[in-house]
């Protein structure tokens, strides 16, 4: 059974490649798995936000797991998202995940309806008791309408089946307070979910990053983590600068004069970058729009400036 101390480094929240019909692209997913492993990742997170998991049917989620568990070794920790609006559906997702078996589940608070702090604690305690495998918390207030607090997280960290957190709140202060509050313990792993805070968090004692950009630049993210983990501030800051520049793939297309930032612009921008590297299609799940060749030119310029794509002859 996975322990918190077993998981360190970069754990990409793996995107879900889709083919021309909008179905799961097995070849693209296998190429991506090979690329991530060669990039030195410390684990894989399947069916998270970057995977567009909430837009996938149950059979499609199962298919993603079938492909990825076949394409990767048991020696690489594999975490699987089970988030859903309600408790019953989360339990159904856990049943599917346990069939493979995953090393841990990852779950946000329940979403759509609002819940108070006590209800969210009850949700996680019940989930931990019912799950046959360890649980990672996922703090994603932008999507869930509930931001896990320091008090909640420290209480949940005391449960023996709850072994870690992916924090995508964007609050560096929360991460610092968690690092201090859990000092000296090796039974709860802290992972930064915001690319821009990766090395600063690791330098302070965070255990790694679950960052979407690691799909695109696993080696860069792994090297940045490694430098920060040994306290090499100069190297980690230089690498963090490249990560910050690459982060613009999420916000370069479709955000000016075409309405608010959308999944088609953000995850679509990431997938478009992956397409330019020959890994998978730019396609996102409908109704996300398909990005244009003009968008591809903008993304290609970012990839060239960060050294991920060669300049045309």
N, C-alpha and C positions, 0 to 999 in steps of 0.2 A: 504494500500500500504506500502511495506517495506521501512523503513527509515534507513539511515546509522547507526544511533544509536541503532537500533534493533539487529544488527548483531555483535556478539563478540565471541571470543573463537576459537575453532577448527572446521573447516569446511572441512571434507574430500572430495577430488575429487574422487568420488566413482568409483572403477574399474567395468568393465562389465564382469561378469562371463559368460563363454561359456561352452556348453555341448560337448559331444563327437563328434557331427556333426558340431561343430562350430557355433551353433545357440545360441540365448540368453537363458541362464539358469535361469529360473524364480525362482526355489527353492534356487539356490545359491544366487541370488540377494536378496531374502527375508531374508535368513539367515544373509547375510552381513548387511542389513538394521537393523535387530534386534541387531546384535553385535555392530554396531556403536552407536545406540541410547543408549544401555546399557553402552557404554563407555563414555557417557557424552559429546557428540559433541554438538556444538552450531548451526549447520546447515548442509546441504548436498549440494554438488556441483555435479550435474549430467552432463555427456557428456563433460567432459574435456579431457585433455591429458591422464591422467591415465585410462580413460574409453576407450581409443583407438577410440574416437568418429569419427575421420576423416576416419576411416576404416569401419564404420557402414553405412548401407543403411538407407535412410529416414524412412522406415517402422520399422527398428530395433531401431532407436533412439526413435521413438514414443513408441515402446513396452517397452523400458527401462523406459520411463517416466510413462507409464501406471502402470507398476509394482510398481515402487518406490512411486508414489503418492498414490497408494492404500495401500502400506505397511507402510506408515508414516503418522504422524498427521499434520494437518494444522498449529499446533502451532510451528512446527519446520521449520525454513526458508529453502526453497528449491530453489537453484539457478541452472540454466540450461545453458550449453554452446551452443552457436549458431555460433561459428566461422566457416568460410568458405573462400575460396580464393577470392570470389567476393561479392559485395554488394547485388546483386539480390538473391543469394543463402542464404545469412544471413537473408534477409527479409522473405524468405520461412521458414527458421528454426524458426524465431520468431513467425510466424503464428501458427506453430505446438505447440510451447511452451505455447503460450497464451491460448490454448484450455484447459489447465489443471486446473488452471493457475499457472505458476511459480511465485515466489516472485520477482525474478530478472533474467535478462539474463547476461551472461558473454561472452565477445567477445575480441579476439585478433585483432590486425590490420589485414587487408587483406594480404594474403600471396601468395607465388609463384612468382608473379611479384614484383619488387621493387617499392616503393612509397616514395615520399619526405614528409617532415614534414607537409607541408601545406595540401597535399592530405590526409594524415592520419587524420589530424584534421577535414577536411571536411567530411571524412567517419564517424567519431564518432559523429559529430554534426548532420548529416543527420540521423544516426541510432537512436540517442536519440530522435529526433523529430518524427520518424516513429514508435518507439516502444511504445506499450501501457503500458509497465511495466518498472521499473527502470533498469539501465544499470550499470554493473560492468566492468571496464577495465581489460584487461589481458595482462600484459607485459611479453612476452615469446620470446625474440629475437633469441634464439637458433632455434626455429621452424619457425619464421615469417620473418626473415631477416630485421626486423625493431625494434630497441630498443626505446621505448618511453622515451623521455627526461624529465627532471625536468620541463622545460618550458611548454612543451606540457601537462604534467599531471596537473600542477597547473592551466592552462587555462581550461582544460576539467573539473576540479573539481568545477569550478564555474557554470557549467550547472546544473540546478535543477533536471534533470532526470538522471544525472550521479552521482552515490552515493558511488562508491568505486573502489578499485584496488586490484587485485592479482598481486604481483610483483615476477616473477620468473627470474629476470635478474641476481640474485646472487650478486647484488651491495648493500652492506650495506651502502655505502656512499649515494646512491640515497634514500634509505629508511630514513636515518637520515635527509636529506635535505627536504624530503616530510613532515616528522613529524614537523620539524621547520616551514616550509612554511604554514602548515595547523593548526598551534597551535591555540587553543581556539575555533576551529570549531567542530561541531558534525554532520555535514551534508555530510561527506565524510569519509568512512572507509578504513583503510590501513591494508592489509593482506599480511603477508610474505609467499612466495611460496617455499622458500628454507629451508628444515628441519634444516640444520646446523646453520641457523641464527634466529631460532624461538625465543628463550628466550631473546637473546640480543636485538632483535627488539622490543619485548613486553616490556622489561625493559625500553626502551627509549620512549615508547608511542604508538607503533603499536597495533592494535586492535585484532590481532589474527593471525592464520595461516591456509592457505589452502594447506595442505601438504599431499603428497601421502602416507607417512608412517602411517598416521592416519587411513588408512584402516586396517592396521595390528595391531597397538597399539593405539587405540583411547584413552584409559584411561591414558596411559603414556603421550601422547601429551596434553590431557586436563589438567592433573595435572601439567605439565611443564608450560603451559599457565597460569594456576591459580596462581602458585607460582610467576611467573614473574609479573603478573598483580598487585599483592600486594607488589611488591618490595622485595620479599624474594630471594635475590641473591644466597645464599648458596644452598637452595633447588632447585632453578631453574637451577643452574649450574650442580648439581648432576644429575638431570633428563635430562638435555641437553646432558650430557655425555652418558647416556644410549641411547638417540635418535641417537647420532652420531655413536655409536657402531652398532645400528640396521640399520643405513643407508647403511651399507655394503651389505645388501641384493640386492641393485641395482647394485653392481659392483663386486660381488664375483664369478659369473659364466659367462663363455663364453667370457671373456675379455683378456685371455692370450693365444696368438698363434692362435686365431680363428677369427682374423679380428677386426674391430672397435666395440665399444659398440653399441648395437642395441636394438630395442624394445623387442626382444625376451630375451635379457639378463636383461634388466632393469625392465620393467613392468612384464616380464616373471618371474624374480626373486621375485618380490613382490607377484605375483599370486601363485608362488610355495610355498612361505611362508604361504599364506592364505590357500592353499591346506593342508599343514602340520597341520594347526589349524582346519581343517575340515570344512572350510567355502565355498570354491569353487575350481574349477579345475585350474590347472596351465596353461591351454590352452590360447594362444593368437590368434588373428586373423592372418590367413595365409597372407604373407609367413613367419611370425615369427616362428622360429623353436621351437619345443617342448623340454623343458629341460629334462635332464636324471635323473635317480635315483642317479647317482654320484653327480649331481648338488644338488639334494635334501639333500644329506648328508652334503654338505657345508652349505646350508641354515639352516638346522636343528641345526648345531653347533652354528650359530649366535643366533638363537631363544633360545637355551638353555642357552647361556652365558648371555642373557639379561632377562632371567626369563619368557619368553613367552611360552616355551615348556619344559615339564618335561623331565628329563634324563631317559633313558631306565633302566628298572630294571636289 
